[in-house]
Amino acid sequence: MNNRIPKEYTSTGTLIVSVYTAGGAIPVEGALVTIRGGEQNSSGVLSILYTDQSGNTPRITLPAPPASESESPGTEKPYATYNIEVNKENYYPRSFINVPVFAGTTSIQPVNLVPLTEYNQDMLRPDASNITEGQNPEL
């Protein structure tokens, strides 16, 4: 695992991950958020955070290319990219790749977690113990 940050990342931006459920109606406290570098040579874990009671991680400062690079023609990517993994017991895990972070700006990554259902592990068929009389067990 290599945690090197590209040398052209001489500035910083900030990132907040906002985790909720029920389409944004309920914040999820205690979700584990792992931030990794988005470049192949810097894909190691950069930070591990937990969400607070409002569903937000603390603001984290991350390296980014200087804002002036966005003003130069031919600049391939005037922002840094990061990969985010969000896990919480009793919810499906979520992953986001190439989340942009611009210098001097706070990026907010919204995450809608979906609760695990009462299905069995293969998640294709309901668990027979959860089928009540009148339901077709062949579904």
N, C-alpha and C positions, 0 to 999 in steps of 0.2 A: 504494500500500500504506500503510494507516494503522495505526500501532502504538499508538494511544491506548488506555489502560486506563480503563474506566468509573470515574467519580469516586467511586461508592459502594463501590468496592473499596479500603477503607481498612485492611484486614488482609492477612495472607498465610497461605498453606498451602504444603505442599511436595508434590512429585511425583517418583516414581521409575518409570521404564519398565523392565520386566524382560522381556528378549527371550530366547526359547529355541526349540528345535525338538524333534522327536520327542516331542510331547505333554508337554513340560516336562522331559524327561530330559537334554537337552544344551543348555547355555547357548550363546548366539551372541555371540561377541566381535566388536567392530568394526562393529556395525549402526549406520547413520546414523539418528538420531531427530530429527525436526523438530517443534517445538511452536509452534503458532499460537494466537492468541486465538480464542475460540469465538463472540464476539459480532460482528455485522456491522461495527460501527464500530471493531473492534480485531482484525481477522483477519490481521494481518501476522505475520511470523515473529518470535517472541519469543526462541527459543533453538534452537541446533543442537548436539546432543550425540552422543557415541559410547558404545556399551556397552563395559564392561570385560570381563575374562576370566570373570567370573561372570555375564555377560549383563545387567548392570544399568547404567543411566545413573547419573551422579552425582545426588544429591538436588538438585532445583532449586526455588527459592523463587518462588512465583507469587502475584500479587495475588488477593485474594478478599474478598467482603463479610464484615463482622464476624460472628462466631458469634452475637452477640445477635440478629441478624436472624432466626435460625431460631426464636426464641422468640416472635416477634410474629405474631399472627394476620393472615392476608391477605398475608404475605410471599410473593411469587411464587416466588422462587428464592433460597434462603439459601446458595448456593454459586456459584462461578465455573465456566465451562465452557471447555475448551480442546480443540483438534483436534490429533491426533498422527499423523504419517506415519513409517513405519519402512521403511527400505530396506537391503538387503544383497545384494551380488552373488551370483548363483546361487540366490536365493530370490524368491518372489513378494512384491511390496510389500504392505504392510498400512496401512490408514487407520482411524482411530477419530475419531468426531465427538462433541462434547458430553461429554467426559470431565470428571466433576465434581471440583472441588478445594474443600475446605472450609477455613475459617480454623482455624489451630492444629492441623491434622491432616496426616499424610502419606498421600497416596493412592498406591497402587501399581497401575499398568496392566500386566497381563500380556499378552504378545504371543507367539503361537505362529507362527513362520515356517515356511512349507512350501517345501521345496526345489523348484527348477525340475525338470521332468522332461526326458526326452530327446525330447519332442515338438517339432515344428517351431513356428514363430512363431504360426500360427493356433490352436494348442493344441486343435484339434478332431480331428485325425487324426495318427496316428503318422508320423514321418518314414520314408519307404520304406527308407532305409538302415539303420534299426533293426529292420526286420522280418526275422525268421529263417525258414528254411524250415519249412513246416508251419503258419504263421500265415496267417490270411485277410487279404490286403491290402485288402479292401473294408470292413473294420471301421473 
